[in-house]
C-alpha cells in the first residue's frame, strides 16, 4: 500500500493544503484551455514542474504566484484557498 502524505504549509497565518491547491491549478489551467506545456512556457518552467504542482508534490516558486494569478485572472487568496 502506498501512503501519500498531505503537506500543510503555513503562509500568513493560514494553512494551505498543496494537494487542494494543485487540483485548483489544474482546474484553472483547463478552464483557460491550456496544456501543462503551454502554462509552463508562459511561466518559464517545464511541463513537469506544472505536473508536480497539479499532483500536490510541490507548490510553484513564490516568484511565480503573481504571474500565475494573472494568467488565471484570480487573486493570491483564491490560489491559496484552492
Contact map, one row per residue, 1 for C-alpha under 8 A:
1110000000000000000000000000000000000000000000000000000000000000000000000000000000
1111000000000000000000000000000000000000000000000000000000000000000000000000000000
1111100000000000000000000000000000000000000000000000000000000000000000000000000000
0111110000000000000000000000000000000000000000000000000000000000000000000000000000
0011111000000000000000000000000000000000000000000000000000000000000000000000000000
0001111100000000111000000000000000000000000000000000000000000000000000000000000000
0000111110000000111000000000000000000000000000000000000000000000000000000000000000
0000011111000011110000000000000000000000000000000000000000000000000000000000000000
0000001111100011110000000000000000000000000000000000000000000000000000000000000000
0000000111111111000000000000000000000000000000000000000000000000000000000000000000
0000000011111111000000000000000000000000000000000000000000000000000000000000000000
0000000001111100000000000000000000000000000000000000000000000000000000000000000000
0000000001111110000000000000000000000000000000000000000000000000000000000000000000
0000000001111111000000000000000000000000000000000000000000000000000000000000000000
0000000111101111100000000000000000000000000000000000000000000000000000000000000000
0000000111100111110010000000000000000000000000000000000000000000000000000000000110
0000011110000011111110000000000000000000000000000000000000000000000000000000000000
0000011110000001111111000000000000000000000000000000100111100000000000000000000000
0000011000000000111111100000000000000000000000000000011110000000000000000000000000
0000000000000000111111110000000000000000000000000000000100000000000000000000000001
0000000000000001111111111000000000000000000000000000110100000000000000000000001111
0000000000000000011111111100000000000000000000000000111100100000000000000000000001
0000000000000000001111111110000000000000000000000000011100000000000000000000000001
0000000000000000000111111111000000000000000000000000010000000000000000000000001001
0000000000000000000011111111100000000000000000000000110000000000000000000000001001
0000000000000000000001111111110000000000000000000000010000000000000000000000000000
0000000000000000000000111111111000000000000000000000000000000000000000000000000000
0000000000000000000000011111111100000000000000000000000000000000000000010000000000
0000000000000000000000001111111111110010000000000000000000000000000000010000000000
0000000000000000000000000111111111100000000000000000000000000000000000000000000000
0000000000000000000000000011111111000000000000000000000000000000000000000000000000
0000000000000000000000000001111111000000000000000000000000000000000000010000000000
0000000000000000000000000000111111100000000000000000000000000000000000000000000000
0000000000000000000000000000111111111110000000000000000000000000000000000000000000
0000000000000000000000000000110011111110000000000000000000000000000000000000000000
0000000000000000000000000000100001111111000000110110000000000000000000000000000000
0000000000000000000000000000000001111111100001100100000000000000000000000000000000
0000000000000000000000000000000001111111110000100000000000000000000000000000000000
0000000000000000000000000000100001111111111000100100000000000000000000000000000000
0000000000000000000000000000000000011111111111101100000000000000000000000000000000
0000000000000000000000000000000000001111111111100000000000000000000000000000000000
0000000000000000000000000000000000000111111110000000000000000000000000000000000000
0000000000000000000000000000000000000011111110000000000000000001001100000000000000
0000000000000000000000000000000000000001111111000000000000000000000000000000000000
0000000000000000000000000000000000000001111111101100000000000000000000000000000000
0000000000000000000000000000000000001001100111111100000000000000000000000000000000
0000000000000000000000000000000000011111100011111110000000000000000000000000000000
0000000000000000000000000000000000010000000001111111000000000000000000000000000000
0000000000000000000000000000000000000001000011111111100000010000000000000000000000
0000000000000000000000000000000000011011000011111111110000010000000000000000000000
0000000000000000000000000000000000010000000000111111111000000000000000000000000000
0000000000000000000000000000000000000000000000011111111111100000000000000000000000
0000000000000000010011001000000000000000000000001111111111110000000000000000000000
0000000000000000001011111100000000000000000000000111111110000000000000000000000000
0000000000000000001001100000000000000000000000000011111111000000000000000000000000
0000000000000000011111100000000000000000000000000001111111100000000000000000000000
0000000000000000011000000000000000000000000000000001111111100000000000000000000000
0000000000000000010000000000000000000000000000000001101111110000000000000000000000
0000000000000000010001000000000000000000000000000001100111111000000000000000000000
0000000000000000000000000000000000000000000000001100100001111101100000000000000000
0000000000000000000000000000000000000000000000000000000000111111100000000000000000
0000000000000000000000000000000000000000000000000000000000011111100000000000000000
0000000000000000000000000000000000000000000000000000000000001111110000000000000000
0000000000000000000000000000000000000000001000000000000000011111111100000000000000
0000000000000000000000000000000000000000000000000000000000011111111110000001000000
0000000000000000000000000000000000000000000000000000000000000011111111000001000000
0000000000000000000000000000000000000000001000000000000000000001111111100000000000
0000000000000000000000000000000000000000001000000000000000000001111111110000000000
0000000000000000000000000000000000000000000000000000000000000000111111111111001000
0000000000000000000000000000000000000000000000000000000000000000011111111110000000
0000000000000000000000000000000000000000000000000000000000000000001111111100000000
0000000000000000000000000001100100000000000000000000000000000000000111111100000000
0000000000000000000000000000000000000000000000000000000000000000000011111110000000
0000000000000000000000000000000000000000000000000000000000000000000011111111011000
0000000000000000000000000000000000000000000000000000000000000000000011001111111000
0000000000000000000000000000000000000000000000000000000000000000110010000111111100
0000000000000000000000000000000000000000000000000000000000000000000000000011111110
0000000000000000000000000000000000000000000000000000000000000000000000000111111111
0000000000000000000010011000000000000000000000000000000000000000000010000111111111
0000000000000001000010000000000000000000000000000000000000000000000000000001111111
0000000000000001000010000000000000000000000000000000000000000000000000000000111111
0000000000000000000111111000000000000000000000000000000000000000000000000000011111
